[in-house]
Amino acid sequence: MIVWRPITAAFWSPINVAESENYGAELSLKYDKHFGTHHFSITGQYGYTQARDVEKNTQLIYVPEHKFVGSIG
């Protein structure tokens, strides 16, 4: 696991401080429909991620456990 630690007041550096375990799954869906000359589309994505600090058994910060993304056009 990499964390950012301050080296000076204005400079931070990444440091490898522990071990992490990562796994997950992703799902994508898309629906298209045509109405004459018009086109309608809906897309959606879902991601599940387990990124755990092995020592503390906690989810790593800045790594979302669940992520949803969608669009309509």
C-alpha positions in Angstrom: 0.0 0.0 0.0 1.3 3.4 -0.8 0.5 6.5 1.3 1.6 10.1 0.8 3.7 11.6 3.6 5.0 15.1 3.9 8.8 15.4 3.3 8.8 19.2 3.7 6.1 21.7 4.2 5.5 21.9 0.4 6.6 18.5 -0.8 4.8 15.1 -0.3 6.2 11.8 -1.4 4.6 8.3 -1.9 5.9 5.7 0.5 5.1 2.0 0.5 4.1 1.2 4.1 2.1 -2.0 4.1 0.5 -4.8 2.1 -2.9 -4.6 0.4 -5.3 -7.2 -1.1 -7.3 -6.2 -4.1 -10.1 -7.8 -6.1 -13.4 -6.8 -7.7 -15.9 -7.1 -10.6 -17.4 -4.8 -13.2 -20.7 -4.8 -15.1 -21.6 -2.7 -18.2 -25.1 -2.4 -19.8 -26.2 -0.5 -22.9 -29.7 0.0 -24.4 -30.2 1.6 -27.8 -33.5 2.6 -29.4 -34.2 4.3 -32.8 -37.3 6.4 -33.4 -37.3 7.2 -37.1 -34.2 9.5 -37.5 -33.7 9.9 -33.8 -31.4 7.7 -31.7 -31.8 7.2 -27.9 -29.2 5.4 -25.8 -28.8 4.6 -22.1 -25.6 3.2 -20.7 -24.6 2.2 -17.2 -21.5 0.8 -15.5 -21.1 -0.7 -12.0 -17.8 -1.5 -10.3 -17.2 -3.4 -7.0 -13.7 -3.2 -5.6 -12.3 -4.6 -2.4 -8.9 -2.9 -1.8 -8.0 -3.7 1.8 -5.1 -2.9 4.1 -4.1 -6.4 5.1 -2.7 -5.3 8.5 -5.7 -3.1 9.5 -8.3 -5.0 7.6 -9.8 -1.7 6.3 -10.8 -0.4 2.9 -8.1 1.8 1.4 -8.9 5.4 1.2 -9.5 6.9 -2.3 -10.7 3.5 -3.6 -14.5 3.4 -3.7 -16.1 0.0 -2.8 -19.1 0.7 -5.1 -19.0 2.9 -8.2 -21.9 3.7 -10.5 -21.6 5.6 -13.8 -24.4 6.2 -16.3 -25.4 8.3 -19.2 -28.4 9.1 -21.3 -28.1 10.4 -24.8 
